[in-house]
Amino acid sequence: VGDQLKRAMSGALLRYTEGYYADGGNKKSLWNSARASCGEAATGVRLLSLDDLIPKDQATQVRKILGRAMRMLTRLLRRP
């Protein structure tokens, strides 16, 4: 889970940034992918907390931040 979580978190940030600088339809595709990576990362954090590999309160905080990122990306995707 650890390696996949690291890739998901990195992918979310890199795809968001790439989408920010992209033009046209590619922007939305990258932001959709970034949002999916945030969801994947949130699930990875949840799995680690269920296995007691990270404290549940820290997992909750990270998942809240990832949720905010997903909501932000959703709003960006709705923009004309």
MOFEN-V430928 format. One record per residue. N is the residue number from 0. RES is the residue in one small letter. NEAR is the number of other ideal C-beta (glycine too) atoms within 8 Angstrom. Layout:
BEGIN
n=N res=RES near=NEAR
n=N res=RES near=NEAR
END
This chain:
BEGIN
n=0 res=v near=9
n=1 res=g near=6
n=2 res=d near=6
n=3 res=q near=9
n=4 res=l near=12
n=5 res=k near=8
n=6 res=r near=8
n=7 res=a near=13
n=8 res=m near=10
n=9 res=s near=8
n=10 res=g near=11
n=11 res=a near=15
n=12 res=l near=9
n=13 res=l near=8
n=14 res=r near=13
n=15 res=y near=13
n=16 res=t near=8
n=17 res=e near=9
n=18 res=g near=14
n=19 res=y near=7
n=20 res=y near=5
n=21 res=a near=9
n=22 res=d near=4
n=23 res=g near=5
n=24 res=g near=5
n=25 res=n near=9
n=26 res=k near=11
n=27 res=k near=9
n=28 res=s near=9
n=29 res=l near=13
n=30 res=w near=14
n=31 res=n near=10
n=32 res=s near=10
n=33 res=a near=15
n=34 res=r near=14
n=35 res=a near=8
n=36 res=s near=13
n=37 res=c near=15
n=38 res=g near=10
n=39 res=e near=10
n=40 res=a near=13
n=41 res=a near=13
n=42 res=t near=8
n=43 res=g near=12
n=44 res=v near=14
n=45 res=r near=10
n=46 res=l near=9
n=47 res=l near=13
n=48 res=s near=14
n=49 res=l near=6
n=50 res=d near=7
n=51 res=d near=5
n=52 res=l near=6
n=53 res=i near=9
n=54 res=p near=6
n=55 res=k near=7
n=56 res=d near=6
n=57 res=q near=9
n=58 res=a near=13
n=59 res=t near=9
n=60 res=q near=8
n=61 res=v near=10
n=62 res=r near=11
n=63 res=k near=8
n=64 res=i near=8
n=65 res=l near=14
n=66 res=g near=10
n=67 res=r near=8
n=68 res=a near=12
n=69 res=m near=12
n=70 res=r near=8
n=71 res=m near=8
n=72 res=l near=14
n=73 res=t near=9
n=74 res=r near=8
n=75 res=l near=8
n=76 res=l near=10
n=77 res=r near=5
n=78 res=r near=5
n=79 res=p near=1
END
